[in-house]
Amino acid sequence: MPTFQNTTTSSIIFLLTGIPGLEAFHTWISIPFCFLYITALSGNSLILFAIVNQPSLHKPMYYFLSMLSTTDLGLSLSTLATMLRIFWFNAREISFNACLFQMFFIELFTVMESSVLLAMAFDRFVAISNPLRNATILTDSKIAQIGVAVVIRGTLILTPTTALLKRLSYCCSHVLHHSYCFHPDVMKLSCTDTRINSAIGLTALITSAGVDSIFIVLSYILIIKTVLSIASPEERKKAFSTCISHIGAVAIFYIPLISLSFVHRYGKQAPIYVHTLIANMYLLIPPAMNPIIYRVKTKQIRRAMIKLFQAKET
């Protein structure tokens, strides 16, 4: 690895990495990545378009789904340029400020997605426990307030973790081990004390995804308790079926996140390309899979999309 002299942060150039050891196959590897990007961008855009244009979808569940699609679009666009530049043109350079900018928005949309999944879990609990009062409890103004709170929360949590990277000195290798700027990856390149950065980064993770996951689990404990109290087996099945799409979205968000954490902590003996592939899947799988899950499992979304396509044909 090349080494560099310490310079001011504004003049530092980092080198991003594609798939280590598989550089000769980057063009072929880009094909499934492009497919995932196209799926994520087109699928989430279609869901947003359907929700905006179909009055029958102007309900709390679909407002939260539109928030989820917006965060997925943001997450995909945050990594699209650097990832495809590496695979197509081997363009690896990224300035320090551009790296911080990308890292902040990747983490912001990740925290926002976690928050939206929690809000959706609360919506499912309210819809099952108080189906007649769902629209009065979660009014349009309250949903808008939740959306604003999601953005503010993510910004407040992540601003210190990003800003503190500017106080570090980077006098070692400037080679990053991912196709995008990842907070622990950037922090490891510093030749100064990073204990404060590590502590604040861990605090940010715990207070965002950690807290959200706990409350999502608690929400589903209450949902299961409510469903089991319903006398009719058919009604129980119908009530719980409304949660299937959300459970799928939670699983495809948290499983790659947990896998990435375990690989970074315990998979030091694994090949480097395994770390990189899991890190890429962690950001690409949820945005690509969420639209598919909701289109397959939600009849109203399917009907809305069919109406949109029929309207275009006529």
N, C-alpha and C positions, 0 to 999 in steps of 0.2 A: 504494500500500500504506500502511496506517496505521502510525504509529510510536508507541512507548510509552516512558515514562520507565523507567529501570532500577529494579527492585524486588527484594525477596527472592525466591529461587527458589520458595518455598512459595506465594507469591501470584501467580505468573505464570500467565496463561491463554494457551495457544497456540490458533491457529485452523487447523484442518485444511482441506484443499482436496479437492474432488471431482475432476471432470474439467474443467480450465480451458477456458473458451470453449464448453463444452457444458452449462452449468448448466440451461438450459431443457429438456434431454432427460434429466436425472438419473433421473426416474421410469422412463423406458424403458430407460436404461442399467442400472438396477438389476435388470432381469429376467434377463439372462445371468449377472450376478453371483450372484443368488439361486439360479439353476440350478446354478452351480458349487459354492456352499456346500452346497446340498442333496445334490448328488452326493458331495462330500467327506465330509460328516457321516454320511450313510446308508451309503455304500460302505465307509468305514473301520470304522464300528460293526459292520456285517455281518461283515466279515472277522474282527474281534476276537471277535465272538460265535461264529462258526464254529470258530475255533481253540480257544477255551475249551471248547466243548461237544462237540468231536469228538476222541476219543482218538487216532484215526489221524493227526491233525495235530500231535500232541505230539512234534515233531521239531525239530532245530536250525533248519532253514530257515524253518519256520513260527513259531518263537519270535522269530526276527529280523524276520519279516514283521509280527508283532504289535507289535514295537517301532516299526517304520516307520509302522504305522497309528496308533499312539498319538501319535507326534510330528506326524503329519499332522492328527490331530484337534486337538491343542494349537495348531498353527499356524493352523488355520482359526478356532478360537474366539478366538484372540488379536486378530484383525482384524474379526471379524463385527460387533460392536456399533458401532464407530466408522464402519465403511464404510457400513452400512445406515442409520445415523442421518443421515449426510450425504446419501445419495441419496434417502431418504424424507422427512426432516423439515428438511433443511438445518441440522442441529444440528452446528456445526463446533467448538465450544469444547471444550478438554480442558485440565485443570490440569497443571502441570509434573510433579508427582509421579505422576499417572495416566499421563502421557506416558512417563516413565521406566519405569514398571511395564510398560506395553505394549511398549515398545521392548526391554526386557530379555527378555521372554518370546518375542517374535518372533525375536530373535537366538538365544536359547537353543534353541528348537525347530529353528531352521535349522541350528545347529551340531550338535545331536543327530541330525538327519536325515543330515547329512554323515557323522557317525561311524557311524551304523547302516548306511549304504550301504557303508562300508568293511568293517564286520564281516560284512555279507552277502557281499561279494566274497571275504573270507577263507573263509567257510563254503563257497562254491561251489568254491574251490580245493581245500579239504580233501575235499569230497564227490566231486570228480572224480579227484583223485590217490590218495585212500585211502577208497574208498567203503565198505569193510567196517569201517573204524575211525572213521567220521565221528561216530557217536554216543558213542564212548568218548573221542575227543579233545575234542569239544564237549559236555561233560556239562551237565546242568541247572544245577549249581552254577556252572560256568564261564560259562555264558550269563547267569546272574543277576549274576555279578561284572562281566561286560562291560556289562550294562545299567546297573549302579550307576556304573561308570567313565565311561560316556557322559554321565550326568547331572553327575557331579562335574567332569569335564573342561570341559563347557560352562559350568558355573557359575564355575569358576576363571578361564576365559578372558574371560568377559564382565563379571564384576563390576567390574573396574577401568575398563573403557570406559564403563560406565553411571555409576559413582560419580563419575568425574572431570567429568562434565557439570555436577554440582552446584557445582563451584568456579568455573564461568564466570559472567560477567555478561551479561544479555540486555537490552540497552538499545536495540536496533534493532527492526525489524519482528518481530512474533510470528507471522507467517503462514507455516505450513509448506506445502510443495508436494506433499504426498501425502495419501492418505486414512487414514494411520496414522503413527505416530511412527517416523521413520527416522533412524538415528544421524547420518549426514552432513548431513541436512536440519536437524536440531536444532543441530548444531555450527556451521553457517553463520550462524545467527542471533545468535551471540555477538559482542560488541564487544571481547572480550579475546583474548589470544594462545591459539590452539588447536593449536599445533604438537605439544605433548605428547599431546593427544587424538588428533590425526591419526596420530601415530607408533604409539600404542598400538592404535588402531583397525585400522591396517594390519597390525600384528603379530598381532592377534587373527584377522584374515582369513587371513593366511598360515599361521598355526599350526593353523587349523581346516580350512577348505575347501581351502586350498592344499596342505597336507600330505596330507590325505585323498585328494585327487584323484591325487596322485603315487602313493600306495600302491595305489589302485584300479587305475591303469594297470599298475603292476608286477604286481599280482595277475592281471590278465588276460593279461599276457605269459606268466606261468607257466602259466595255464590253457590258453592256446593251445598252448604247448610240450607240455604233458601230453596234450592232445587229439590233436595231430599224431603223438604216439608210439603211439597206439592203432592196431592193424593193420587192424581192420575198418572200412570206410567207414560202415556202418550204426551201429556203436558210437560212432564219432566224432561223427556227426550227433546221435545220441541224447544223448551226454554234453554237447555244446555247447548243445543245445536247452534244457537246464535253466538256462542263463544268460540266455536271451532276456528274460525278465521283468525281471531285475535290470539288464540293459543299458538297457532302456527306462526304468526308474526313475532310473538315473544320468543318462541323457540329459535327461529332463524336469526334473531338479533343476539340473544344471549349465548347460544352454543358456540358460534365463532368467536365471540368476545372472550369467553372462558377458555376456549381452546388456545387462543393467541396468548393469553396470560400464562397458561400452563407451559406452553412451548417455550416462552421466553424465560420462565423460571426454572423448569425442570428438563427442558429438551436441549441442553447444551451439546449433547453428543449427536443430535440429529443433524443431517446435512443442512447446509445454509439455505438451499433452495426450498426446503420444507418450511422454514420460518417465513420466507418471503411469500410463498404460495398461500399459506394460512393467513398472513397479514393482508394479502390482496383479496382473498375470499371474504375476510371479515368486513371489508368495505363494499364488496360488489354483490355478494349473495343476497343480503336483505333488500336492497333497492330493486333487484331483479325479480326476486321471488314474491315480495308482498303483493304486487299487482296480480300475479298469477293466482295466488291463494285467494284473494278477495273476488276475483272474477269467477273462479271455479266454485267457491263456497257460498257466494252471496248472489241470490237470484235477482235482487233488485239492481245490482250493478250490471249483471249480464243483460237484463231487459233494457236498461238505460243505454247501454252500448249498442244493442241491436237497433233501438229506436234512432240513435244518432246515425248509424250507417244507412238505415232505411231512408232517413230524411235527406242524407247526401245523395242517395240514388235517385230520389224523386225530384 
